[in-house]
Amino acid sequence: MSDERKFLKDPDEFVLWTSRVAAWAQAHRNTLLTVGGLTLLVAVAAGLVAWRSARENEMASEAFRVARTKFVKKDYGAAALEFDAVARDHGGTSFGRLAVLYRGYCLARSGDPTGAAAAFGDFLATFGSDPYIRQLALTNLAQAQEQAGSLTEA
């Protein structure tokens, strides 16, 4: 029975480890505060970057929607200007990249095959890595070059 009482009087493992961690934290307080502050700073910066990116994508989406509405209404001249603005102002978004391709469609349908060929060429030079979209742009580039009378390039 005396062994049981002695066992019960000793602190348990949780109390020992908690005490050790508290002592270590007290000894390294400045380091822990610095690391915690830097972690918080990085988390806030990452959150701000993600928020800004989402906001930019939202603005690009709305601008692309306005341009596409004009495209659907067959107002190709105005749509080309709108798509150009989307590509210029929101070039880092997927909508900005796609706007370059749509600008080529607008120019081709408005009777400017040379401008359309240039737009499709710009798209291919800058964003033509996706095989499906690349093939689409190449086909439209060839059609625009053919309409412009550049049969060799087509």
Secondary structure, DSSP 8 states (H G I E B T S, - for coil): -HHHHHHHHS--HHHHHHHHHHHHHHHTHHHHHHHHHHHHHHHHHHHHHHHHHHHHHHHHHHHHHHHHHHHHTT-HHHHHHHHHHHHHHSTTSHHHHHHHHHHHHHHHHTT-HHHHHHHHHHHHHHHTTSHHHHHHHHHHHHHHHHHTT-TTT-
